[in-house]
Amino acid sequence: MLHIVNKSPFESTTLESCLRIATNGQGDVLLLIEDGVYAVTKNSVAGNMLHEAMKDVKVCVLWPDAEARGIQDRVLEGVKMVDYAGFVDLVAESDNVQSWL
């Protein structure tokens, strides 16, 4: 399943809720877009939470959104950067897509 989170982890608990479901070892993928990209920031509470989740979940970030927010140099190691075409590929490759609002 592809999980898409667009809310900042510093303003919402959406990421935490998503990770409770996604960290099930079933090959889930988490895609962070819009303000959700702040979660991939190194040395942050959200970044530490994601680092732990990456044992079970593949984490991707929409590169243009990270770049637009100026965090492209602070992205956690192991996070896959995707462009808009990569976003489409992730959706097309997934049987199910859950957008977390």
N, C-alpha and C positions, 0 to 999 in steps of 0.2 A: 504494500500500500504506500502511496505517496501522500505525505502529510505536508501541507503548505501553511506556514505561519507568517503573518504580515504585521503582527503587533510587537512593539518593543517589549523586551522582557523586563524593562525598568518601569513600565507603566501598566502592565497587564500580567495576569497569571496564565495566559493562553499557552505559552511554551511549556510551562510545568504540566499543565493538563494534557497537552499533546504527548509529552515524553512519558507520562504514566501509561499511556496506551501504546505508544510506538516502541518502547523498549521491551519488546516481547521476543526478540530473536528470530523473527519471521522474515527478515530481509526487508524491513521497512526503510523508507527513505524520507528524510526530512529536508524540505526546501524552505529556506528563509528568504523572504522578499520584503520589499518596502522597509518599514522600521524594524521588522523582525531581524534584519541583518545585524543589528547591534548585538545580538546574542553571541556572535562569533568572535567578539573582541577578546583578545588575550588578557589574562589576569583580571577578569571580572567575575562576579558571582555567576552570571549566566554562562560565561565562557567555561568556567569550571564545571558547571552542571552539564554542558554540552560535551565537554571532554570525557566525562564519565559515560554519557549516553552513547558516545561514538563506539563503544565496545559492542553495542547491539544494533545501532542504527547508522546508516550512511547519511552524513550531513552534507548538504550542498547549500551554496549561497548564490543568489543572483548577483553576478559581478557588477553590472551597471548600477544596482542599488547600493552596493557596498562602496563603490567608487563615488557615487553622488553624495554619500554621507561622510566621505573622507576617512573611511576605516580600512581601506584596501591594504594598508601596510601593517595592520594589527589583527589580521585574521588568524585564528587558531590553525596550527599545523594539522594536516589531515582533512581539512574541509575542502570539498571539491568546488571550484569556481565554475559557474555555468553562465553562458550568455542567454539571450532570448531563444535562440535555436535549441540550446541545451535544455531550457525550461520546457519547450514543446516536446522534445525527445523524452524527458522524464514523464510527462503526462501520457504520451503515447505508449510508453513501455509499461505503464502501471495498469493493473486490473481495476484498481479502485483509487480514487483521489479524494482526500478529505481536506477541505479548507477550514482552518480553525479561525473563527471570528471572535 
